[in-house]
Amino acid sequence: MAFVIVMVMPLALLEKSLNKRVTLLLKDNRMLEGRLVGYDEFMNMVLEDTEERKAEQTRKIGSVILRGNNVVSISP
């Protein structure tokens, strides 16, 4: 059995995910889930209707402007 790993360019993924829900893993192990409404070439992002998950806690934080260098992974 062979496994295939597909690498997607981050900006292409952001383009496809615009106005959809995404989940982000941050460097400090927090997870943010929200609707991606904007981004730039540095992968800075704007999320709306955002929820933050840390350990067993979830809280609504609304609109977020996030620096791209804080993001470890992006899941559409």
BATORNU-992880 format. One line per field, with one value per atom (N, C-alpha, C): residue in three letters; x, y, z. Coordinates in nm, 4 decimals. Atoms other than C-alpha are relative to their C-alpha. Layout:
BEGIN
rest: [ALA; ...]
c1: [X; ...]
c2: [Y; ...]
c3: [Z; ...]
This chain:
BEGIN
rest: [MET; MET; MET; ALA; ALA; ALA; PHE; PHE; PHE; VAL; VAL; VAL; ILE; ILE; ILE; VAL; VAL; VAL; MET; MET; MET; VAL; VAL; VAL; MET; MET; MET; PRO; PRO; PRO; LEU; LEU; LEU; ALA; ALA; ALA; LEU; LEU; LEU; LEU; LEU; LEU; GLU; GLU; GLU; LYS; LYS; LYS; SER; SER; SER; LEU; LEU; LEU; ASN; ASN; ASN; LYS; LYS; LYS; ARG; ARG; ARG; VAL; VAL; VAL; THR; THR; THR; LEU; LEU; LEU; LEU; LEU; LEU; LEU; LEU; LEU; LYS; LYS; LYS; ASP; ASP; ASP; ASN; ASN; ASN; ARG; ARG; ARG; MET; MET; MET; LEU; LEU; LEU; GLU; GLU; GLU; GLY; GLY; GLY; ARG; ARG; ARG; LEU; LEU; LEU; VAL; VAL; VAL; GLY; GLY; GLY; TYR; TYR; TYR; ASP; ASP; ASP; GLU; GLU; GLU; PHE; PHE; PHE; MET; MET; MET; ASN; ASN; ASN; MET; MET; MET; VAL; VAL; VAL; LEU; LEU; LEU; GLU; GLU; GLU; ASP; ASP; ASP; THR; THR; THR; GLU; GLU; GLU; GLU; GLU; GLU; ARG; ARG; ARG; LYS; LYS; LYS; ALA; ALA; ALA; GLU; GLU; GLU; GLN; GLN; GLN; THR; THR; THR; ARG; ARG; ARG; LYS; LYS; LYS; ILE; ILE; ILE; GLY; GLY; GLY; SER; SER; SER; VAL; VAL; VAL; ILE; ILE; ILE; LEU; LEU; LEU; ARG; ARG; ARG; GLY; GLY; GLY; ASN; ASN; ASN; ASN; ASN; ASN; VAL; VAL; VAL; VAL; VAL; VAL; SER; SER; SER; ILE; ILE; ILE; SER; SER; SER; PRO; PRO; PRO]
c1: [0.0850; 0.0000; 0.0897; -0.0791; 0.1404; -0.0823; 0.0639; 0.0616; 0.0446; -0.0314; 0.0448; -0.0211; 0.0098; 0.1157; -0.0111; 0.0224; -0.0230; 0.0289; -0.0320; 0.1291; -0.0785; 0.0757; -0.0934; 0.0670; -0.0598; 0.0538; -0.0947; 0.0869; -0.0749; -0.0904; 0.0838; -0.1978; -0.1098; 0.1033; -0.3831; -0.1099; 0.0976; -0.5510; -0.0851; 0.0755; -0.6491; -0.0992; 0.0895; -0.7956; -0.1236; 0.1124; -1.0106; -0.0876; 0.0728; -1.1139; -0.0678; 0.0589; -1.2258; -0.1511; 0.1411; -1.5700; -0.0496; 0.0355; -1.5630; 0.0627; -0.0543; -1.4913; 0.1351; -0.1321; -1.1285; 0.0369; -0.0541; -0.9496; 0.1495; -0.1414; -0.6095; 0.0606; -0.0777; -0.3546; 0.1065; -0.0967; -0.1464; 0.1224; -0.1251; 0.2081; -0.0161; 0.0193; 0.0788; -0.1017; 0.0889; -0.1401; -0.1478; 0.1420; -0.4658; -0.0515; 0.0661; -0.7128; -0.1008; 0.1002; -0.9137; -0.0811; 0.0878; -1.2136; -0.0898; 0.0822; -1.3853; -0.0122; 0.0199; -1.4950; 0.1074; -0.1086; -1.2020; -0.0584; 0.0553; -1.2975; 0.1077; -0.1067; -0.9554; 0.1364; -0.1386; -0.5829; 0.0900; -0.0944; -0.2677; 0.1149; -0.1100; 0.0561; 0.0896; -0.0767; 0.2124; -0.0781; 0.0907; -0.0732; -0.0598; 0.0792; -0.2121; -0.1451; 0.1378; -0.5797; -0.0999; 0.1126; -0.9122; -0.1068; 0.1042; -1.1636; -0.1188; 0.1214; -1.5223; -0.0695; 0.0735; -1.7531; 0.0975; -0.1105; -1.4394; -0.0218; -0.0025; -1.4196; 0.1426; -0.1333; -1.1036; -0.0139; -0.0020; -1.0329; 0.1381; -0.1257; -0.7692; -0.0284; 0.0240; -0.7520; -0.1457; 0.1406; -1.1151; -0.0957; 0.0838; -1.2413; -0.0231; 0.0337; -1.4198; -0.0649; 0.0647; -1.5064; -0.0131; 0.0240; -1.6514; 0.0770; -0.0768; -1.4200; -0.0324; 0.0472; -1.5906; 0.0994; -0.0904; -1.3745; 0.1442; -0.1400; -0.9992; 0.0877; -0.1057; -0.7021; 0.1217; -0.1031; -0.4234; 0.1251; -0.1271; -0.0560; 0.0318; -0.0271; 0.0426; 0.1110; -0.1112; 0.3627; -0.0380; 0.0473; 0.1548; -0.0677; 0.0769; -0.0095; 0.0934; -0.0746; 0.1270; -0.0644; 0.0694; -0.1417; -0.1377; 0.1310; -0.4588; -0.0781; 0.0871; -0.7457; -0.1297; 0.1259; -1.0331; -0.1207]
c2: [-0.1169; 0.0000; 0.1235; -0.1224; 0.3395; 0.1192; -0.1228; 0.6761; 0.1124; -0.1143; 0.9895; 0.1259; -0.1264; 1.3246; 0.1102; -0.1087; 1.6223; 0.1315; -0.1311; 1.9608; 0.1050; -0.1079; 2.2600; 0.1306; -0.1292; 2.6069; 0.0790; -0.0667; 2.8121; 0.1085; -0.1068; 3.1119; -0.0568; 0.0653; 2.8793; -0.0556; 0.0508; 2.7165; 0.1136; -0.1140; 3.0559; 0.0515; -0.0462; 3.1586; -0.0892; 0.0945; 2.8438; 0.0051; -0.0009; 2.8923; 0.1329; -0.1317; 3.2549; -0.0118; 0.0018; 3.3053; -0.1375; 0.1312; 2.9498; -0.0130; 0.0248; 2.8131; -0.0688; 0.0612; 2.7293; -0.0208; 0.0249; 2.5882; 0.0243; -0.0346; 2.7274; -0.0509; 0.0357; 2.5787; 0.1070; -0.1068; 2.8534; -0.0544; 0.0415; 2.8345; -0.0311; 0.0226; 2.8472; -0.1112; 0.1168; 2.5360; 0.0338; -0.0336; 2.7304; -0.0346; 0.0236; 2.6427; 0.1128; -0.0993; 2.9151; -0.0557; 0.0400; 2.8319; 0.1175; -0.1125; 3.1024; 0.0078; -0.0209; 3.2283; 0.0942; -0.0792; 3.3553; 0.1052; -0.1076; 3.6950; 0.0811; -0.0717; 3.8257; -0.0512; 0.0370; 3.7650; 0.0826; -0.0682; 3.9132; -0.0940; 0.0842; 3.7860; -0.0499; 0.0447; 3.7509; -0.1008; 0.0937; 3.5163; 0.0577; -0.0623; 3.7690; -0.0237; 0.0386; 3.6763; 0.0771; -0.0565; 3.8230; -0.1086; 0.1001; 3.5813; 0.0670; -0.0451; 3.6473; -0.1200; 0.1061; 3.4486; -0.1042; 0.0862; 3.3054; -0.0566; 0.0658; 3.0555; -0.0420; 0.0407; 2.9875; -0.1242; 0.1218; 2.6411; -0.0147; 0.0201; 2.5894; -0.1023; 0.1127; 2.2625; -0.0430; 0.0422; 2.1821; 0.1186; -0.1199; 2.5413; 0.0522; -0.0658; 2.7073; 0.1329; -0.1300; 3.0757; 0.0717; -0.0786; 3.3007; 0.1309; -0.1237; 3.5888; 0.0938; -0.0904; 3.7338; 0.0200; -0.0337; 3.9136; 0.0045; 0.0105; 3.8520; 0.0391; -0.0256; 3.9951; -0.0746; 0.0924; 3.7380; 0.0114; -0.0008; 3.7657; -0.1397; 0.1296; 3.4858; -0.0786; 0.0740; 3.4005; -0.0712; 0.0721; 3.2740; -0.1322; 0.1168; 2.9997; -0.1170; 0.1224; 2.6447; -0.0791; 0.0721; 2.4824; 0.0599; -0.0479; 2.5656; -0.1202; 0.1082; 2.3196; 0.0616; -0.0552; 2.4110; -0.0754]
c3: [0.0000; 0.0000; 0.0000; 0.0112; -0.1003; 0.0472; -0.0434; 0.0536; -0.0917; 0.0841; -0.1554; 0.0826; -0.0722; 0.0053; -0.1038; 0.0947; -0.1818; 0.0706; -0.0548; -0.1128; -0.0777; 0.0621; -0.1805; 0.0393; -0.0296; -0.2085; 0.0911; -0.0981; 0.0875; -0.0588; 0.0551; -0.1161; -0.0893; 0.0814; -0.3555; 0.0910; -0.0959; -0.0549; 0.0561; -0.0520; 0.0857; -0.1047; 0.1070; -0.2511; -0.0096; 0.0079; -0.2620; 0.1246; -0.1273; 0.1017; 0.0308; -0.0238; 0.0695; 0.0185; -0.0381; 0.2305; 0.0441; -0.0551; 0.3696; 0.1385; -0.1333; 0.7166; -0.0117; -0.0070; 0.7903; 0.1466; -0.1332; 1.0923; -0.0054; -0.0055; 1.1847; 0.1297; -0.1178; 1.4223; 0.0156; -0.0258; 1.5819; 0.0734; -0.0636; 1.7193; 0.1480; -0.1437; 2.0774; 0.0285; -0.0091; 2.0132; 0.0119; 0.0070; 1.9976; -0.1385; 0.1277; 1.7240; -0.0198; 0.0354; 1.5514; -0.1153; 0.1102; 1.3355; -0.0316; 0.0403; 1.1376; -0.1511; 0.1436; 0.7964; -0.0503; 0.0573; 0.5912; -0.0934; 0.0828; 0.4492; -0.0704; 0.0678; 0.3452; 0.0394; -0.0269; 0.3234; -0.0917; 0.0879; 0.1715; -0.0345; 0.0470; 0.0177; 0.1121; -0.1162; 0.3658; 0.0832; -0.0673; 0.4667; 0.1281; -0.1052; 0.7121; -0.0382; 0.0295; 0.7421; 0.0839; -0.0719; 0.8428; 0.0074; -0.0239; 0.9964; 0.0673; -0.0682; 1.0979; 0.0616; -0.0717; 1.3273; 0.0536; -0.0413; 1.4857; 0.1400; -0.1300; 1.7709; 0.0286; -0.0450; 1.9705; 0.0859; -0.0809; 2.1096; 0.0612; -0.0735; 2.3754; 0.1083; -0.0897; 2.5669; -0.0150; 0.0053; 2.6520; -0.0070; -0.0007; 2.6309; -0.1409; 0.1262; 2.3381; 0.0331; -0.0209; 2.3201; -0.1335; 0.1206; 2.0535; 0.0122; -0.0051; 1.9649; -0.1161; 0.1050; 1.6548; -0.1125; 0.1104; 1.3973; 0.0494; -0.0375; 1.4017; -0.1184; 0.0970; 1.2125; 0.0516; -0.0457; 1.2283; -0.0861; 0.0740; 1.1318; -0.0493; 0.0612; 0.8966; 0.0653; -0.0597; 1.0833; 0.1297; -0.1183; 1.3795; -0.0360; 0.0447; 1.1693; -0.0301; 0.0260; 1.1720; -0.1134; 0.1070; 0.9537; -0.0250; 0.0443; 0.7620; -0.0518; 0.0475; 0.7136; -0.0511; 0.0534; 0.4814; 0.0558]
